[in-house]
């Protein structure tokens, strides 16, 4: 008699705006990137709207009149500015209240956990290690190694790493880019309303539900067990 294989449930989280509130650091680095280039910094709401995209794509949206060379230079300026802030101990990226407990509880309940983010590899590892969460994640994918969201590449790689089927996976994020990426990868999309895009945008991009609190997110995930 062949026993059925156990179901591997995989929860993939975005990072900025979902796990951590990094908008102050992102906006400060973006302001510096444009200032170094001799350009007026973008409106901070515009900056929040591009969080989650890869840097080149973000710069294309924030500086549509620029050339590819200009966008590449702005992206490097941003990396440099963020690196300087981190070295100076100025990067905070606090966890949203309740996230640490949620991650620990999901891991304890047998969920496999992953991250798909527009952050760099270095930035993501630093963030998770700072908060003592790195050991809970079995798969980490960033814009360093994949096309920008909403391309499904990062989720596809998470599924492969975890050995999970799309029907047993969920993408949890705060932007329409996260929701569209989930749709493109054929996994369930759950939005959270404490990040950078309006819940309406998340639903329009494909969210099956939008959690207004950690408690609501817990219930939505419990429904998949």
VOBA-1610 file (N, C-alpha, C; in pm, whole numbers, padded with zeros to 5 digits, always signed):
BEGIN
Unk+00084-00119+00000Unk+00000+00000+00000Unk+00088+00125+00000Unk+00062+00215-00093Unk+00139+00338-00103Unk+00071+00448-00023Unk+00144+00501+00073Unk+00087+00607+00155Unk+00091+00739+00079Unk-00010+00822+00096Unk-00009+00953+00028Unk+00103+01041+00083Unk+00161+01119-00005Unk+00266+01210+00038Unk+00205+01323+00120Unk+00273+01363+00227Unk+00220+01473+00308Unk+00216+01603+00227Unk+00115+01683+00252Unk+00103+01811+00183Unk+00203+01910+00240Unk+00274+01975+00152Unk+00368+02079+00195Unk+00305+02215+00170Unk+00262+02279+00276Unk+00202+02412+00264Unk+00312+02517+00273Unk+00309+02606+00179Unk+00414+02707+00168Unk+00354+02847+00173Unk+00400+02927+00268Unk+00361+03068+00277Unk+00481+03153+00236Unk+00463+03228+00129Unk+00569+03314+00077Unk+00534+03458+00113Unk+00625+03524+00181Unk+00602+03661+00224Unk+00683+03760+00141Unk+00623+03873+00112Unk+00700+03989+00070Unk+00771+04039+00196Unk+00869+04129+00181Unk+00940+04180+00298Unk+00899+04324+00330Unk+00942+04420+00248Unk+00913+04561+00275Unk+00764+04589+00268Unk+00708+04640+00377Unk+00566+04671+00380Unk+00479+04554+00421Unk+00540+04437+00438Unk+00466+04318+00481Unk+00522+04263+00611Unk+00652+04233+00611Unk+00719+04190+00734Unk+00772+04309+00813Unk+00831+04405+00741Unk+00895+04519+00808Unk+00846+04651+00749Unk+00847+04753+00833Unk+00812+04888+00789Unk+00941+04962+00755Unk+00976+04960+00629Unk+01104+05015+00584Unk+01087+05143+00504Unk+00968+05202+00505Unk+00945+05314+00415Unk+01035+05432+00444Unk+01068+05459+00572Unk+01154+05573+00603Unk+01292+05554+00543Unk+01346+05432+00553Unk+01478+05404+00498Unk+01477+05409+00345Unk+01371+05353+00285Unk+01361+05352+00139Unk+01350+05494+00085Unk+01265+05574+00147Unk+01246+05712+00100Unk+01374+05794+00116Unk+01444+05776+00228Unk+01568+05851+00249Unk+01674+05813+00146Unk+01687+05683+00117Unk+01785+05639+00017Unk+01745+05686-00122Unk+01615+05688-00152Unk+01570+05734-00283Unk+01596+05883-00299Unk+01568+05960-00195Unk+01596+06104-00198Unk+01744+06127-00228Unk+01831+06052-00161Unk+01975+06067-00181Unk+02016+06028-00322Unk+01956+05921-00375Unk+01990+05874-00510Unk+01963+05981-00615Unk+01850+06048-00603Unk+01815+06151-00700Unk+01897+06278-00678Unk+01921+06311-00553Unk+01999+06432-00522Unk+02141+06420-00577Unk+02203+06304-00559Unk+02339+06283-00612Unk+02342+06298-00764Unk+02232+06260-00829Unk+02223+06270-00975Unk+02186+06411-01021Unk+02166+06503-00926Unk+02129+06639-00961Unk+01984+06654-01000Unk+01901+06562-00953Unk+01758+06563-00985Unk+01676+06589-00859Unk+01559+06644-00878Unk+01468+06664-00765Unk+01417+06527-00719Unk+01424+06499-00590Unk+01373+06370-00540Unk+01225+06354-00572Unk+01181+06232-00597Unk+01039+06209-00625Unk+00954+06233-00501Unk+00827+06259-00523Unk+00733+06268-00413Unk+00736+06138-00334Unk+00728+06148-00203Unk+00742+06027-00121Unk+00629+05927-00143Unk+00513+05973-00178Unk+00406+05881-00211Unk+00439+05802-00337Unk+00504+05870-00434Unk+00546+05801-00556Unk+00650+05694-00522Unk+00741+05727-00430Unk+00841+05629-00389Unk+00775+05508-00324Unk+00679+05533-00236Unk+00611+05420-00171Unk+00539+05333-00273Unk+00491+05391-00379Unk+00416+05315-00480Unk+00503+05217-00557Unk+00636+05238-00560Unk+00722+05149-00639Unk+00794+05046-00551Unk+00768+05050-00421Unk+00833+04954-00333Unk+00793+04812-00376Unk+00892+04727-00389Unk+00867+04589-00432Unk+00919+04560-00571Unk+00931+04665-00653Unk+00987+04646-00787Unk+01139+04636-00779Unk+01200+04578-00882Unk+01345+04580-00889Unk+01388+04724-00908Unk+01511+04758-00869Unk+01556+04896-00878Unk+01550+04954-01019Unk+01598+04883-01121Unk+01589+04942-01256Unk+01446+04975-01297Unk+01352+04884-01266Unk+01212+04910-01301Unk+01156+05025-01217Unk+01194+05031-01090Unk+01149+05140-01005Unk+01196+05274-01060Unk+01323+05281-01104Unk+01377+05406-01157Unk+01311+05444-01289Unk+01276+05346-01368Unk+01205+05375-01494Unk+01072+05443-01465Unk+01005+05399-01360Unk+00875+05458-01327Unk+00889+05595-01261Unk+00991+05611-01180Unk+01009+05738-01110Unk+01073+05845-01198Unk+01148+05801-01300Unk+01217+05895-01389Unk+01194+05851-01534Unk+01069+05858-01581Unk+01036+05806-01714Unk+01107+05878-01828Unk+01151+06001-01804Unk+01220+06075-01909Unk+01367+06037-01921Unk+01419+05959-01827Unk+01559+05922-01828Unk+01589+05808-01924Unk+01716+05790-01955Unk+01763+05681-02039Unk+01792+05558-01952Unk+01819+05445-02017Unk+01856+05325-01942Unk+01982+05349-01861Unk+02074+05428-01917Unk+02197+05462-01845Unk+02164+05544-01720Unk+02071+05638-01734Unk+02029+05719-01620Unk+01967+05631-01511Unk+01882+05536-01554Unk+01815+05449-01458Unk+01916+05361-01385Unk+02015+05310-01459Unk+02118+05228-01396Unk+02198+05308-01294Unk+02228+05434-01328Unk+02303+05520-01237Unk+02222+05551-01111Unk+02094+05578-01128Unk+02008+05604-01013Unk+01998+05480-00923Unk+01989+05364-00985Unk+01982+05240-00907Unk+02109+05221-00825Unk+02224+05249-00886Unk+02349+05236-00812Unk+02359+05340-00700Unk+02312+05461-00729Unk+02309+05565-00625Unk+02226+05520-00505Unk+02114+05456-00534Unk+02027+05407-00427Unk+02100+05300-00344Unk+02163+05205-00412Unk+02236+05101-00340Unk+02344+05162-00251Unk+02416+05256-00307Unk+02523+05321-00231Unk+02467+05394-00108Unk+02356+05466-00128Unk+02297+05541-00018Unk+02248+05447+00092Unk+02187+05336+00052Unk+02136+05242+00151Unk+02253+05177+00227Unk+02362+05146+00154Unk+02479+05086+00216Unk+02540+05180+00319Unk+02547+05308+00286Unk+02601+05407+00379Unk+02514+05417+00504Unk+02384+05419+00485Unk+02292+05427+00599Unk+02306+05303+00687Unk+02318+05186+00625Unk+02331+05064+00705Unk+02463+05064+00782Unk+02572+05105+00719Unk+02702+05108+00786Unk+02702+05206+00902Unk+02621+05311+00890Unk+02613+05413+00996Unk+02512+05375+01104Unk+02451+05260+01090Unk+02352+05216+01189Unk+02222+05292+01181Unk+02191+05346+01063Unk+02071+05428+01047Unk+01953+05352+00988Unk+01972+05225+00952Unk+01863+05146+00894Unk+01788+05075+01007Unk+01660+05106+01022Unk+01582+05048+01132Unk+01501+04926+01086Unk+01416+04943+00986Unk+01330+04836+00933Unk+01263+04755+01045Unk+01183+04819+01129Unk+01117+04745+01238Unk+01013+04647+01186Unk+01003+04534+01254Unk+00897+04438+01223Unk+00763+04500+01261Unk+00661+04471+01181Unk+00526+04509+01220Unk+00486+04427+01344Unk+00408+04487+01430Unk+00365+04419+01552Unk+00296+04287+01519Unk+00341+04181+01584Unk+00279+04051+01567Unk+00342+03963+01461Unk+00430+04017+01378Unk+00489+03938+01269Unk+00580+03829+01323Unk+00665+03862+01420Unk+00758+03762+01473Unk+00682+03640+01529Unk+00579+03665+01605Unk+00500+03556+01662Unk+00431+03475+01553Unk+00380+03544+01451Unk+00313+03475+01340Unk+00410+03381+01270Unk+00530+03430+01239Unk+00629+03347+01170Unk+00666+03225+01254Unk+00689+03246+01381Unk+00724+03135+01470Unk+00611+03034+01479Unk+00488+03082+01488Unk+00373+02992+01500Unk+00350+02912+01372Unk+00364+02977+01256Unk+00346+02906+01130Unk+00452+02797+01114Unk+00576+02831+01146Unk+00683+02731+01136Unk+00657+02615+01231Unk+00610+02647+01352Unk+00579+02543+01449Unk+00463+02454+01408Unk+00373+02511+01326Unk+00256+02435+01279Unk+00286+02354+01153Unk+00409+02359+01107Unk+00448+02277+00993Unk+00448+02347+00858Unk+00417+02476+00856Unk+00425+02550+00731Unk+00571+02566+00688Unk+00594+02558+00560Unk+00722+02598+00503Unk+00710+02747+00471Unk+00816+02821+00494Unk+00811+02966+00478Unk+00917+03014+00380Unk+00879+03114+00301Unk+00972+03171+00205Unk+00952+03321+00195Unk+01045+03386+00125Unk+01036+03529+00098Unk+01062+03553-00050Unk+00980+03638-00110Unk+01001+03685-00247Unk+00994+03837-00242Unk+01106+03903-00266Unk+01115+04046-00239Unk+01198+04122-00342Unk+01167+04250-00353Unk+01247+04338-00437Unk+01377+04380-00371Unk+01399+04341-00246Unk+01526+04370-00179Unk+01642+04298-00248Unk+01763+04337-00210Unk+01882+04264-00253Unk+01901+04143-00163Unk+01983+04047-00207Unk+02015+03932-00123Unk+02073+03979+00010Unk+02170+04070+00001Unk+02237+04119+00122Unk+02139+04189+00216Unk+02053+04272+00158Unk+01958+04344+00240Unk+01859+04253+00309Unk+01811+04151+00238Unk+01715+04058+00296Unk+01777+03979+00409Unk+01894+03923+00385Unk+01961+03843+00489Unk+01988+03928+00612Unk+02035+04050+00591Unk+02061+04140+00704Unk+01934+04166+00783Unk+01825+04191+00713Unk+01696+04219+00778Unk+01650+04100+00861Unk+01649+03981+00803Unk+01599+03863+00874Unk+01690+03826+00990Unk+01821+03838+00972Unk+01913+03805+01080Unk+01901+03905+01194Unk+01883+04032+01160Unk+01868+04135+01263Unk+01750+04104+01355Unk+01643+04052+01296Unk+01522+04024+01374Unk+01515+03880+01424Unk+01620+03802+01401Unk+01624+03665+01450Unk+01527+03570+01383Unk+01492+03599+01258Unk+01392+03517+01187Unk+01451+03430+01076Unk+01578+03447+01046Unk+01636+03382+00928Unk+01617+03230+00930Unk+01628+03170+01048Unk+01622+03025+01056Unk+01486+02965+01026Unk+01383+03047+01019Unk+01248+02996+00993Unk+01217+02980+00845Unk+01300+03037+00758Unk+01268+03038+00615Unk+01350+02934+00538Unk+01281+02859+00454Unk+01348+02753+00377Unk+01386+02800+00237Unk+01333+02913+00194Unk+01362+02962+00060Unk+01353+03114+00057Unk+01455+03178+00000Unk+01464+03323-00009Unk+01500+03362-00151Unk+01418+03448-00211Unk+01449+03493-00348Unk+01427+03643-00358Unk+01519+03708-00429Unk+01521+03853-00437Unk+01537+03900-00581Unk+01526+04032-00596Unk+01541+04092-00729Unk+01683+04083-00782Unk+01780+04045-00697Unk+01917+04027-00744Unk+01925+03915-00848Unk+01836+03815-00835Unk+01849+03695-00918Unk+01728+03667-01006Unk+01633+03760-01010Unk+01510+03736-01083Unk+01460+03862-01152Unk+01373+03844-01251Unk+01306+03961-01310Unk+01219+04029-01205Unk+01188+04154-01228Unk+01106+04230-01134Unk+00966+04170-01122Unk+00908+04184-01003Unk+00764+04158-00990Unk+00692+04245-01092Unk+00583+04197-01151Unk+00503+04079-01118Unk+00540+03951-01195Unk+00659+03945-01252Unk+00703+03820-01315Unk+00701+03709-01210Unk+00657+03587-01244Unk+00641+03481-01143Unk+00770+03410-01103Unk+00884+03451-01157Unk+01009+03376-01136Unk+01041+03350-00990Unk+01027+03450-00905Unk+01063+03431-00764Unk+00973+03328-00697Unk+00844+03332-00724Unk+00752+03234-00665Unk+00781+03096-00721Unk+00804+03087-00850Unk+00836+02956-00910Unk+00958+02894-00841Unk+01059+02977-00814Unk+01180+02927-00749Unk+01150+02884-00605Unk+01066+02960-00536Unk+01028+02922-00399Unk+00956+02788-00397Unk+00867+02768-00492Unk+00794+02641-00500Unk+00890+02525-00524Unk+00985+02543-00612Unk+01083+02440-00643Unk+01168+02408-00520Unk+01218+02511-00454Unk+01301+02491-00335Unk+01227+02414-00227Unk+01101+02449-00207Unk+01023+02389-00098Unk+00959+02256-00136Unk+00956+02226-00266Unk+00888+02105-00311Unk+00739+02111-00291Unk+00684+02232-00302Unk+00541+02253-00281Unk+00467+02273-00412Unk+00341+02235-00416Unk+00259+02255-00535Unk+00193+02392-00528Unk+00168+02455-00643Unk+00104+02587-00642Unk-00028+02590-00565Unk-00104+02481-00571Unk-00234+02480-00503Unk-00219+02483-00351Unk-00100+02450-00300Unk-00077+02447-00156Unk+00007+02566-00109Unk+00021+02666-00194Unk+00105+02781-00161Unk+00024+02910-00163Unk+00075+03009-00093Unk+00011+03140-00087Unk+00119+03247-00086Unk+00093+03355-00157Unk+00181+03473-00155Unk+00113+03579-00070Unk+00187+03632+00027Unk+00134+03733+00118Unk+00212+03862+00098Unk+00143+03970+00061Unk+00213+04094+00035Unk+00124+04215+00046Unk+00188+04331+00036Unk+00117+04457+00056Unk+00099+04538-00071Unk+00149+04490-00185Unk+00139+04567-00308Unk+00067+04489-00418Unk+00020+04565-00516Unk-00044+04503-00632Unk+00056+04417-00709Unk+00186+04452-00700Unk+00289+04372-00768Unk+00295+04231-00709Unk+00281+04221-00577Unk+00281+04090-00511Unk+00161+04007-00555Unk+00045+04071-00560Unk-00077+03999-00596Unk-00072+03952-00741Unk-00026+04038-00830Unk-00016+04001-00971Unk+00087+03891-00991Unk+00196+03896-00916Unk+00298+03790-00924Unk+00238+03656-00884Unk+00158+03657-00778Unk+00094+03533-00734Unk+00000+03478-00842Unk-00080+03567-00899Unk-00171+03524-01007Unk-00091+03464-01123Unk+00018+03529-01159Unk+00100+03480-01271Unk+00164+03345-01241Unk+00186+03316-01111Unk+00247+03190-01072Unk+00144+03082-01040Unk+00016+03119-01040Unk-00089+03022-01013Unk-00103+02985-00867Unk-00065+03077-00776Unk-00083+03051-00633Unk-00182+03151-00576Unk-00235+03120-00459Unk-00330+03210-00394Unk-00259+03338-00352Unk-00330+03450-00360Unk-00275+03579-00321Unk-00356+03634-00204Unk-00287+03668-00095Unk-00350+03733+00018Unk-00279+03866+00042Unk-00356+03974+00045Unk-00298+04105+00069Unk-00304+04142+00216Unk-00219+04237+00253Unk-00225+04294+00388Unk-00239+04445+00373Unk-00315+04506+00465Unk-00348+04648+00445Unk-00258+04743+00524Unk-00151+04691+00586Unk-00063+04778+00665Unk+00060+04824+00586Unk+00064+04796+00457Unk+00179+04834+00376Unk+00157+04957+00290Unk+00197+04949+00162Unk+00211+05068+00079Unk+00108+05084-00032Unk+00022+04985-00058Unk-00081+04998-00159Unk-00219+04985-00094Unk-00316+05053-00152Unk-00453+05051-00099Unk-00514+04912-00118Unk-00595+04865-00023Unk-00660+04734-00037Unk-00734+04718-00170Unk-00793+04826-00219Unk-00863+04819-00348Unk-00768+04777-00460Unk-00647+04831-00456Unk-00548+04795-00557Unk-00510+04648-00547Unk-00504+04597-00425Unk-00468+04457-00406Unk-00575+04364-00462Unk-00699+04397-00436Unk-00810+04315-00487Unk-00814+04318-00640Unk-00796+04438-00696Unk-00798+04451-00841Unk-00684+04373-00906Unk-00573+04356-00834Unk-00458+04284-00889Unk-00469+04133-00869Unk-00571+04088-00793Unk-00591+03945-00781Unk-00594+03887-00641Unk-00592+03972-00537Unk-00597+03920-00401Unk-00729+03849-00376Unk-00723+03730-00317Unk-00845+03658-00281Unk-00904+03715-00154Unk-00820+03781-00073Unk-00864+03846+00050Unk-00756+03944+00091Unk-00795+04043+00173Unk-00700+04140+00227Unk-00716+04140+00378Unk-00609+04105+00448Unk-00611+04102+00594Unk-00590+04241+00650Unk-00674+04278+00745Unk-00661+04408+00809Unk-00582+04402+00938Unk-00541+04281+00977Unk-00466+04264+01100Unk-00394+04129+01094Unk-00299+04111+01187Unk-00231+03982+01196Unk-00331+03873+01231Unk-00427+03904+01316Unk-00529+03806+01355Unk-00608+03759+01233Unk-00645+03853+01146Unk-00719+03816+01025Unk-00632+03732+00933Unk-00504+03766+00923Unk-00413+03688+00839Unk-00401+03545+00893Unk-00392+03532+01023Unk-00387+03398+01083Unk-00508+03314+01044Unk-00625+03375+01050Unk-00748+03302+01016Unk-00750+03262+00869Unk-00705+03351+00783Unk-00702+03320+00640Unk-00609+03203+00611Unk-00495+03202+00678Unk-00399+03092+00659Unk-00451+02964+00722Unk-00517+02976+00836Unk-00573+02858+00902Unk-00674+02790+00809Unk-00744+02868+00729Unk-00842+02814+00636Unk-00780+02731+00526Unk-00649+02742+00506Unk-00582+02662+00404Unk-00529+02531+00457Unk-00535+02512+00589Unk-00481+02389+00648Unk-00577+02273+00638
//
